[in-house]
Amino acid sequence: MKKIGLCLIICMSMLTQTVFAHANSSEEISSEIDNKLPTVAVQFGKTKLNIGNELTLLQDEEYTSILFAGHQIQIANLNVKNVLGMGDAIQLLEENDCDNVLLVGEAIEMKGQYNKVYVSGANVVFEGQSDVLNIVGETIELTGTVKTASLTGDTVVISGTVTGQLKIAANHVEFTEDANVEGDIVIWSENQATVSNQLSEDRITYHHEDVIKWGYWLPTSLSIEMNWIAYGSLMVLTMLFGTLGLLSVRRIFSNVKRKAWRFVGLQVLISISVPLICAWGLSTYMAFKWLTIMTMYLS
């Protein structure tokens, strides 16, 4: 219990840094993860939590939800309801069959079958199948098959199949020869899309107004929702780590016998706990906001 408590404190501190500095200091965060992130695997009922630098997650036990945080993550043979986590490089392989997926990372590659997918990453490649796909990123490539998609980034390349509505907010949009969009196409951009196949320009509706620069090019109607979805996972993980970590630290220092050491430990605990409690409180508030939005999307 003591080791788990200390591990959770380290992870909570790192995840808090990630929430506030993800867009501007990814290299520093990756270095912190490489050097300090412990390896932890904990199961709470039907939910499994995995933390570590290099993780390979397989369906080795019966659980419905999986949470993870790490540097390099490979996920295969998962058949669960919910997948939520963050990492520098995340790969979801073809054997996965999950309902709801929410990821935050740098380089994300996804194969497999999913119901609803929410992703935020610098470079995102989606090669799988999904009913609902929402991605916020810098470079986004869609080569799989989806029913509806909302893609927000700097460069978006469509090479797959979209059977329903496609919404894109980006500086540069490209439809390759293999692109097949059967539904309506709505694009928020200051530039015309590059079309390399037989897709008619008449099917594309452009919105050159109501576009703001908020990390990426975002339409005002989607900006708030997409940002909540993108970083909501970090808030929930931070809330979880903060709660368990603070409870574990309290138990560690309460077992100290000598009063002098207990006093020193109390001072250390106070100095550590103040910023953690502030981050925990903020994360708890934002997590409940995030859950409200996710309930709307998943309903």
C-alpha positions in Angstrom: 0.0 0.0 0.0 2.9 2.4 0.8 4.6 1.7 -2.5 1.3 2.2 -4.4 0.7 5.5 -2.5 4.1 6.9 -3.4 3.7 5.8 -7.0 0.3 7.5 -7.3 1.8 10.8 -5.9 4.5 10.8 -8.6 2.0 10.0 -11.3 -0.5 12.6 -10.1 2.2 15.3 -10.1 3.2 14.4 -13.7 -0.3 14.2 -15.0 -1.1 17.6 -13.4 1.9 19.1 -15.3 0.6 17.4 -18.5 -2.8 19.1 -18.1 -1.4 22.6 -18.0 1.6 22.2 -20.3 0.7 19.5 -22.9 0.6 21.8 -25.9 3.9 23.6 -25.2 6.3 21.3 -23.5 5.8 17.7 -24.8 9.5 16.9 -24.9 10.0 17.9 -21.3 6.9 15.8 -20.2 8.2 12.8 -22.2 11.5 13.1 -20.4 9.8 13.2 -17.0 7.8 10.1 -17.9 10.9 8.3 -19.1 12.8 9.0 -15.9 10.2 8.9 -13.1 7.1 6.9 -14.1 6.9 3.7 -12.0 5.2 0.5 -13.2 1.9 -0.1 -11.5 -1.0 -2.4 -12.2 -4.1 -2.1 -10.0 -7.6 -3.6 -10.4 -10.6 -2.0 -8.8 -13.5 -4.3 -9.3 -14.1 -4.5 -13.1 -11.7 -1.5 -13.8 -8.0 -2.0 -14.3 -5.3 0.8 -14.0 -1.9 0.4 -15.7 1.0 2.8 -15.3 4.5 2.5 -16.8 7.0 3.6 -19.3 6.4 0.8 -21.8 3.1 -1.1 -21.5 1.6 -3.9 -23.5 -2.0 -4.3 -22.6 -3.8 -7.6 -23.3 -7.1 -9.1 -22.4 -5.7 -11.3 -19.6 -8.5 -10.8 -17.1 -12.2 -10.1 -17.0 -12.8 -6.4 -16.7 -15.0 -3.8 -18.4 -12.8 -0.7 -18.3 -9.1 0.0 -18.6 -7.2 3.2 -17.6 -3.6 3.7 -18.5 -0.8 6.3 -18.5 2.7 5.8 -19.9 5.3 6.5 -22.6 5.0 3.7 -25.2 1.7 1.8 -25.1 0.6 -1.1 -27.3 -3.0 -2.4 -26.8 -4.2 -5.7 -28.4 -7.0 -8.2 -28.0 -9.0 -5.9 -25.8 -12.8 -6.5 -25.6 -13.9 -4.0 -23.1 -16.5 -1.2 -22.7 -14.3 1.8 -21.9 -10.6 2.6 -22.7 -9.2 5.8 -21.2 -5.6 7.0 -21.0 -2.6 9.0 -22.1 0.8 8.4 -23.5 3.6 9.6 -25.8 3.1 6.8 -28.4 -0.1 4.8 -28.4 -0.9 1.9 -30.7 -4.2 0.1 -30.8 -4.0 -3.0 -32.9 -6.6 -4.8 -35.1 -7.8 -7.3 -32.5 -9.4 -4.6 -30.3 -13.2 -4.4 -30.0 -14.2 -1.6 -27.6 -17.2 0.6 -27.1 -15.8 3.9 -25.9 -12.3 5.1 -26.3 -10.7 8.4 -25.0 -7.0 9.0 -25.6 -4.5 11.9 -25.2 -1.1 11.5 -26.6 1.6 12.6 -29.1 1.6 9.9 -31.8 -1.6 7.7 -31.9 -2.3 4.9 -34.3 -5.7 3.1 -34.1 -6.9 -0.1 -35.7 -9.8 -2.3 -34.6 -13.5 -1.8 -34.1 -15.0 0.8 -31.8 -18.3 2.5 -31.1 -17.3 6.0 -30.1 -13.7 7.4 -30.2 -12.4 10.7 -28.8 -8.7 11.5 -29.4 -6.4 14.4 -28.9 -2.8 14.0 -30.3 -0.2 15.7 -32.4 -0.1 13.0 -35.1 -3.2 10.7 -35.3 -3.8 7.9 -37.8 -7.1 6.1 -37.7 -7.2 2.9 -39.7 -10.0 1.1 -37.8 -13.8 1.1 -37.8 -16.0 3.4 -35.6 -19.5 4.6 -35.5 -18.5 8.0 -34.1 -15.0 9.5 -34.5 -13.9 12.8 -32.9 -10.2 13.8 -33.3 -8.3 17.0 -32.3 -4.7 17.0 -33.5 -2.1 18.7 -35.6 -1.9 16.1 -38.4 -4.8 13.8 -38.9 -5.1 10.9 -41.3 -8.3 8.9 -41.7 -7.9 5.7 -43.7 -10.5 3.5 -42.0 -14.2 3.3 -42.1 -16.5 5.5 -39.9 -20.1 6.5 -39.9 -19.7 10.1 -38.7 -16.5 12.0 -38.1 -15.5 15.4 -36.6 -11.8 16.2 -37.3 -10.1 19.3 -36.0 -6.4 20.1 -36.8 -3.9 21.8 -39.0 -3.7 19.2 -41.7 -6.4 16.6 -42.4 -6.1 13.9 -45.0 -9.1 11.7 -45.9 -8.2 8.4 -47.5 -10.9 6.2 -46.0 -14.7 5.8 -46.0 -17.2 8.0 -44.2 -20.8 6.7 -44.6 -22.4 9.7 -42.8 -21.7 13.3 -42.1 -18.1 14.6 -42.1 -17.1 17.8 -40.3 -13.6 19.2 -40.6 -12.0 22.3 -39.1 -8.4 22.7 -40.5 -6.0 24.9 -42.4 -5.4 22.2 -45.0 -7.8 19.5 -46.1 -7.1 16.8 -48.7 -9.3 14.1 -50.2 -7.1 11.4 -51.8 -8.1 9.1 -54.6 -9.2 6.4 -52.2 -11.5 8.8 -50.2 -15.2 7.8 -50.2 -17.6 10.1 -48.4 -21.3 9.3 -48.8 -22.8 11.9 -46.5 -22.6 15.7 -46.2 -19.3 17.4 -45.9 -18.9 20.5 -43.9 -15.5 22.3 -43.7 -14.4 25.2 -41.6 -11.3 26.6 -43.2 -9.8 29.7 -44.9 -8.5 27.5 -47.7 -10.2 25.3 -50.3 -9.9 21.6 -49.9 -7.6 19.6 -52.3 -9.7 16.9 -54.0 -7.9 14.1 -55.9 -10.8 11.9 -56.8 -14.3 12.2 -58.3 -15.8 13.9 -55.3 -17.9 16.8 -56.4 -17.1 20.3 -55.0 -20.8 20.9 -54.8 -21.1 18.4 -52.0 -18.8 20.4 -49.8 -20.1 23.3 -47.6 -17.5 25.8 -46.6 -17.5 28.1 -43.6 -14.8 30.7 -43.8 -16.2 32.7 -40.9 -16.6 31.9 -37.2 -13.2 30.3 -37.1 -10.9 31.0 -34.1 -7.3 30.0 -33.4 -7.3 28.1 -30.1 -4.3 25.8 -30.3 -5.6 24.6 -33.6 -8.2 26.0 -36.0 -11.5 25.4 -34.3 -15.1 26.4 -35.3 -16.7 28.3 -32.4 -19.5 25.8 -32.3 -17.2 22.9 -31.6 -14.3 24.5 -29.7 -15.5 24.2 -26.1 -16.9 20.7 -26.5 -13.8 19.4 -28.3 -11.4 20.8 -25.7 -13.4 19.4 -22.8 -13.4 16.0 -24.5 -9.7 16.1 -25.4 -8.5 16.9 -21.9 -11.2 15.4 -19.8 -9.4 12.1 -19.5 -6.4 13.8 -17.9 -8.7 15.5 -15.3 -10.3 12.2 -14.3 -6.9 10.5 -14.0 -5.5 13.3 -11.9 -8.6 13.3 -9.6 -8.1 9.5 -9.2 -4.4 9.7 -8.5 -4.8 12.6 -6.2 -7.5 11.0 -4.0 -5.7 7.7 -3.6 -2.3 9.3 -3.3 -3.3 11.6 -0.4 -5.0 8.9 1.4 -2.0 6.6 1.1 0.4 9.4 2.3 -1.8 10.0 5.4 -1.6 6.3 6.2 2.1 6.2 5.8 2.9 9.0 8.2 0.3 7.9 10.7 2.3 4.6 11.2 5.4 6.5 12.2 6.2 5.8 15.9 8.6 8.5 16.9 7.0 11.9 17.5 10.0 13.8 16.1 9.9 12.0 12.8 6.2 12.3 12.7 6.5 16.1 13.1 9.0 16.2 10.3 6.9 14.0 8.2 3.9 16.2 8.8 5.8 19.3 7.6 6.8 17.4 4.4 3.2 16.2 4.0 1.8 19.7 4.2 4.4 21.1 1.7 3.5 18.3 -0.7 -0.2 18.3 -0.1 -1.0 22.0 -0.6 -0.3 22.1 -4.4 -1.7 18.5 -4.8 -4.9 19.5 -3.1 -5.3 22.6 -5.3 -4.7 20.5 -8.4 -7.0 17.8 -7.1 -9.8 20.2 -6.4 -9.5 21.8 -9.8 -9.3 18.5 -11.5 -12.4 17.2 -9.5 -14.4 20.3 -10.7 -13.3 19.9 -14.3 -13.9 16.1 -14.2 -17.5 16.6 -13.2 -17.9 19.1 -16.1 -16.3 16.6 -18.4 -18.6 13.8 -17.2 -21.6 16.0 -18.0 -20.4 16.5 -21.6 -19.5 12.8 -22.0 -22.9 11.8 -20.7 -24.5 13.9 -23.4 -22.3 12.4 -26.2 -22.6 8.8 -25.0 -26.3 8.9 -24.5 
